[in-house]
């Protein structure tokens, strides 16, 4: 079973120590080579989409297992360690400004791997839609600042993103694996993992929200004047958040990400009307459609047409592979053991000095405990 999902981590500022990062590059390269040789490229990509394996990998190469820097530092090390010609896997994107270079870097990789124009465009679309989904289709208060795409020579991919919430000082990581995604907008995460479960989240990727997805597409096809009339009807009810109609006392929660937009971007509404999107995904991918527009359309759908919206944080597991008390989900011991076994095998087969192997294996043991 493929694993992909979300992991919450404490938000830590600062940089990886200069003495540590080169060592992480060296170790991550050796371990990655061993995994690719033993299990294949696609399995390596699938493993990176497993939040628990990713945390374990970071620990093995020497970084803090519970820090938000785990994501940026390990993916940064892997970007330096993996070589398209040597390993058949390339890494695009990164943190902050580097994430904006993802699309152009995909073009460079496409040339190295001799991808067709269609394949390159599919990869670029995957990069864009994944960012849109985690920003707008799932609204939990986390702003994306990190985006990395791992792709092999056959065009198979894994995407790892991270967002931050400055209010609760947590970072949330999003994992995507090509083999899991049947639809980008319908429950694309199969093993969502989080220590920090939010009280309320606008989750339009849930199957519970499918009718709302369809209605959002229908509303987008209406004239801006009709949408304005529906919006005014909602405004006349005078509410602070999307959930004031649903749960009394909701205002006591500090949920900036669910506050009702003061107005709709009517230029974008006009663009939607002109393009006539046929699906929620097409709405999402329309130029300038962001969290506020999606939130406004979801609100109209919910309050005017009575469609159901899923407000639960899409978390199925506590950190890594489950909680020992069974909340929110029992520990998946099989996945737990398999991840550790893969890492141990990779370390033992890696081309590093014996003392480095011993240290890495000790870190695995410490992490498991």
Phi, psi and omega in degrees: 000131180285148182237127171212159181170208188233141176228132176264139181221147175301140182279112180246131179266170180103183183237161175294136179305142183300327182287336186274320189300313178302325179292321178295322178298314181297311182291318181295326177295313182296317181291318179299316180300319181294319179293316180297318180292319184281319189243344179101162184294316183295324178293325176297316178297318180296322179295320179297334179277000176263111183304323181290316177299319181299316178297317180297317180301314179300318180296317183297321181274000167112005182262163180299130184287336188250012184264150175296335178292346176307315183294305185293322184285314181293317179294326176296318178295319180293327179295325177281328186282322186271136182237129184304314182291321185278319187251347182073017177224135179239156181236127181240147176092198181160211184263141174060237182300327180298330181294331181287347180270001185304312184297318179290325179290328175298321178298320179294318179294322180302323178291318181296321183266002180057042176289150173289164177301321180297316180296318179298318180293325177295320178293318178296321178295316179302317179299316183289314185291325178298318178295320179295318181297312184285347177264318190245320182285330172241110183247105184236004178096010181250129182260125182294136175221003182216132182211119180227134177245126173258128181222139179259179188290351176260001179089007176282145189217160168225138177239134177237123180238161175216140177236160180235150175238102184293341181286315180258002176058042175239153173245143181241131183252140181241127179247134177231140179228129186305323184288346179266331190281107171268328175217136180290341187243007178234100177042061180286346180261121183263343180217066184290130188235135181199134170279322187256098181271122180285148181297314179221139178220137173280105185247090180276356177273350180290147176298335177296330184266009185299320179296324177294320175304312182296319181291323176301317178297319180296315180298322181297337180274353179279158178295147178305328180296317179292319178298320179298320178295318178295320179297319180295324178299321177290317180301324181296338179281345174052089178226159182269318183230170181293337188257005180300331179281341189263318183224116178301143178080009182300333185296344181290342178273137180274082186243077181299327184288350179245011178291143181293128177301142180291333181202167177259144174286097187291336176293319177291322177300321178293322179295320177298317181297322182288325182274339179051063179300141184267349183212166177299322179298321178293323175299312182302323185269002177289141182306133177072003174281118182231194183304318183295316180296315179297319179297318180295317180293324177295322179294316177299315180300316183290314188271330180270318185256353175073023179284154183274140177236138178273118182258007182272141174298127184286064181250128179246343181222148169282184190309133177077269186229015177134169180257142182295337178268005178082007181242129357279358181202143179299154178299130176272088186297326181295314178295318178306306184293322182295320180298315180295320180298316180299315181294316179299316179299317181295318180296315182295330181265355184286154181270070176228163181298154184300321181293327176292322177299315181298316180297318181295317179294325177294323179293324176298314181298319180294322181293319181295322180291000000 
